[in-house]
Amino acid sequence: MLILAIIIGGMFIGWIAQLILGRRTRQVDWAMALVAGIGGSFVGGLLFSLIAGDGLALEPSGVIGSLIGALVVTIVWQLFDKNRRAKQRA
């Protein structure tokens, strides 16, 4: 049950990151949302929680850190995807 909650929470954070960055299409890239949400949560959420002194508890600092981490992962993903598509066209 915990793994399912982590996946759903990660996808939600990744979806919010896509909304903030403004998707080019109306559809959500769920693969990107999952990777960005879970990756951002591990890196950003853990880092922000430890810096704030909250430990591993679910606190606002961890959620904010997760969102910032997801934004970074989404930006990097979009840059790599853009470069890959440009190379395929050439």
N, C-alpha and C positions, 0 to 999 in steps of 0.2 A: 504494500500500500504506500509506503514511503517513496519507493522508486517512482510510482505513478504520480504522486504529488510533486516530486522534483521535476519530472518531465513536463507536466501540465504547467507548473509554475514557471519553468524555464521558457516554455513556448509563449506564455503570457508576457513575460518580460521582453522576449525577442520581438513579439508582435508590437508592443509599445515602442520599442526602439525603431522599428520600421515606420510606425506612424509619425514619430518625431522627426525622422530623417526625410519623410515624404517619399513614399514609394512612387515609382514611375508608372506602375500599373495598379489597377484596382484590386488585384488578387494578392493575397499574402503568400510569400514564399515561406512555407512552413518548415522546410529543411533549414533555411537560413534562420528562421525564428528559433528553432530548437537548438541549433549550434550556438547562435549568439546568446540566447538566454542561459543555457547551461554553462557555456564557456565564460560568459560575463559574470555569472553568479559565482563560479569558482574563483576567478581571479579578482574581480572588482568587489564582490560581496564579502569575500573572506578578508581581503586587504582592508577595506573600509571598516569592517566590524572589529578587526584586531587593532587598527589605529585608534578607533573610537573607544576602545576598552570594553566593548560589549561581549567579547569572546565569541563563541559560536552560536549564541542565542539569536533568534529571529527578532531583529530590531530595525528601526527605520534606517539606521546607517548602513546596514547590510543590504537592504532593498535599494537604497539610492546607489550604493556601490555596484550592485548587480545591474542596475539600469545603465550606469556609466560604462561598465564593462561590456554590456550588450551593445551599446552604441558604438564603442570602439571596434568590436568584432564585426558588426554590421558594416561599418565604413570600410574596413579592410576587405571583407568579403565582396562588397560592391566594386571596389577598385580592382581586385583580382578578376572578377567576372567581366568587368568592362574591358580590361586588357586582353583577356582570353577571347572575347568576342571580336575585338579589333584585329587580333592575329588571325582568326578564322576567316575574316572577310578579305584579308590581304593575300 
